[in-house]
Amino acid sequence: MGAALARAALDEARTANLRVLATCPFIAGWIARHPEYQDLLYQSRSRVSD
């Protein structure tokens, strides 16, 4: 059930041209096991440092 929900949510994000910040351990692990979804991961582009 979780895999079906993860796939549906990520497919919706892709359709909406959104990026995903995977804070949920299940979603983060699922994406790690499915490299075809890794392009959806949010990548911080900020070069600001403390």
Buried (B, 14 or more C-beta within 10 A) or exposed (E): EEEEEBEEBBEEBBEEEEEBEBEEEEBEEBBEEEEEBEEBEEEEEEEEEE
